[in-house]
């Protein structure tokens, strides 16, 4: 849940900004690729440090938030932070693919 909260809230906030931004670029005849790379770089600048700090401080974080009964799940938390960091690299790919079709009027 801890890893999912960050991913969900950050992606929802960024999705609401990137979809109209990518649509605007495509509507104006531009390429979405450079804007996608820049958005990914900005997001990774926040996401990777979060996941790294969470992975390295998993034990005290787990003790503080959930108590002794959850200590056995620390390895799982570390694996989930690695997964979160890996999937953060493609967070906006679907937005960039949807954006060109979202500005068409039928």
N, C-alpha and C positions, 0 to 999 in steps of 0.2 A: 504494500500500500504506500509506503514511504517513497519509493522510486516512482510509482505510478502517479502520485499527486503532483510531483514536479513535472513529469512528462505531460500529463493531461492539461494542467493549467497553463504551462508555457506554450504548448502546441496550440491550444484554443486561442490564446491571446495573439500568437503570431499568425495563425491561420486567418483571423479576421482582418489582418493588415496585409498579408502577402497576397491573398487571392485578388483583392481589388487592385493592388499594385501591379501584379503580373498581368492582369487583364488590361490595365491602362497601357502598359508597355506594348503589349501585343496589338491593342486597338490602334496605337500610334505607329504601327509598322516596325517596331523594334524587336530585338531578340531577347527572349526571356532568360537565356543561358547565363549571361553575366550577372543579371539581377538575382538569379537563383543562387549562383556561387557566392555573391555578397551576402545575401540573407542567411545562407548556411554558415558562412564564416562568422557572422555576428552571433547567431544562435549557438554555435559550437564554442564560442568564446565565453559563454555563460554556462552551457550545459556540461562541458567536459570538466571544468573546475569543480562544479557541484558534485558530479559523479565521483571524481577523484577524491575529494574531501570525504564524501560519504563512505567510499570504499575503505579508505585508510583509517577512518575513525568509526568504523561500524560497531565495534564493541562498546565504546562509551555512549554512542548514539542509541544503540539498542537498549542498553541498561537504563539510560535516562528516560527514553520514551515509553518503553514497554516492560522493563523490569527483568529480574533474573530468569523468569520462566521462558523467556524468548532468546536466551543466549545461544541455544543450539541452532537457531536460524541465522546466525551471523554469516556462515559460509554462503547460504542462499542469498542473503542481502548483497554480498560481494559479487556473486555471479550476476545478480539482477542489475547492479550498477554497471558492470561490464556490458551487459546486453543493452542497457539504456544508452550508454555512451556510443555503442556501435550503431544502434538504430537512429540516434540523433543525427547521424551523417546524411540520412536520406529523408529527413522529416518533411521537407518542402517539395519533394519530387512530385507527389500527387497534386499538390497545389499548382505547380508549374504546368502539369499536364491538363488540368481542368481549366486553367485561366484562358487559354486561347478559345475555347468553346463557350466560355461564360459570357462573352460580350456580344455574341451573335443574336440578332433579333430575327425571330421567325414570323 
